[in-house]
Structures are given as C-alpha cells and as structure tokens.
Amino acid sequence: MAENSRCYSIVKMTDGVKQDVEASIVVEYSLSVRVNGVEMAVLSCSPTDVEYLAVGFARSQGFIDRKSDIKDIVIGEASVDILTNSETAVSPGMMVTSSNGRSSRLLNAPKMKCESSLTVRSVDVYRLMESFEEYSRNFVKTGGVHSAALCESDRMVLFNEDIGRHNAIDKVFGRCLLEERNVEELLLVTSGRVSSDIMMKAAIRRVPVVISRNSPTDLGVEIADKTGITLLGFVRGNNMNAYTHAWRVV
C-alpha cells in the first residue's frame, strides 16, 4: 500500500538553537487520469485511493454521470484509465485541470439546483467540524494535506485526505459513485478555501450543505446562492458564518 508520508532527517531551529530531528513529509505523486485511453489531466496528488480520485475527477468534468457509465477501470503504475460504456468523444485537446474554468458553462444547467429540505442544528455543525479535525491524522502528522468528508448530521460517513483540496473532495465523491451512495442528503465538510470550482463539485452532486473551517471566494458564494446550497465558513469552536441559505441551520 502506498504511503502518504515519508520520514526525513532535518534540522529544527528554535531561538537560534539547532537540533537534528526526524520529520514526516507528505508524499507528492503525479497521476495521469485518462478516459478511454486519452489523457485528460496530470494531477499532483497523494498516492492513495487514486481510483476514487480518477472517478471523482471524471465525474466533476462531466465525462461520466454514474457507475453504470463505467465499463472498466485500469490502474497503471502512475495512471488510471476510465473506460466508458458510451462513445464518449475525447481528444488530447480536451485536457483539463482540477480547476479549469468550466463553472460558468455548467452553472447554466437546470439540474444544478439543490431542492433538498434538509436542516442541520448549529451544535451538530460544530461537533462535525471537531470530529473532522480529530480525524485528520495525516494533517496532524505532516501539516501538509487537505481533508474532505461526507457526513450525516450526527456522524461522518466517508473521509479522505490529499495534498490537494480538490483531490480530497473528488476522492470522497468518487468513492460514493463507485459504491452507488446517494449524496443528496449529506453534508460536505472541507478543510480548504471554498472557491467556485469547489462549489461546482458540490453543486453537480446537489449536496445541500457545504462546511469549511476557512473562507469562501465571492464566486463560491454566488454559485452556492444560485444553486440553493447552504454555505458555512469559518466554522471554528462555537462560531461560523452562513453565507447563503441560512434557513437550513436551525
């Protein structure tokens, strides 16, 4: 099994005093994501759960919608190739990144609107964030990863970590797609800034609530508002900001 961190000998300096210590450093891995043999992206990521990452990424980019769209998944030494059942037209010129500026085009799709009537208690939001931070073991160990989780109001359902905040989210969504889990009544918790592309990942799955300990961007807020998603940021201790659709917090 691939490791998310490696141990290095470093020199720690405190108040001018040098000390030889061992430090855990996060591993960076380059993954080629392919659809029907055509490379769509090369992602800098953590080397674990790459199948989930590739599937989540392919769903985020619109190459697949559901598990039945996938004929096979071929995992290579540094690649994942998703073979689809349909005649998905792909070419090298379509190569994208995890932050590729597709938001404005996808945002026009009517299916993006979240109609969930789900509500969540503020105390449960605080508890979820506390549990989320305690579960981020690789962050505690290295300080170099982002985390994402899909949760019910009182428990964490799925959790993953990666050096990239986009990747961590694609991993949890990719696993849900392969396990055919319905995410439309779950909450997405992320450790990172909520930008437009992060919100788009939530919007195309119609996740009703996005929670972060950090801030959103203005486009992230606009997308959350337009798609009917409750966006909660700066969730720390017993404080948070509700940027959109605060009626879901009771």
Order of alpha helices (4+ residues) and beta strands (2+ residues): beta-beta-beta-beta-alpha-beta-beta-alpha-alpha-alpha-beta-beta-alpha-beta-alpha-beta-alpha-beta-beta
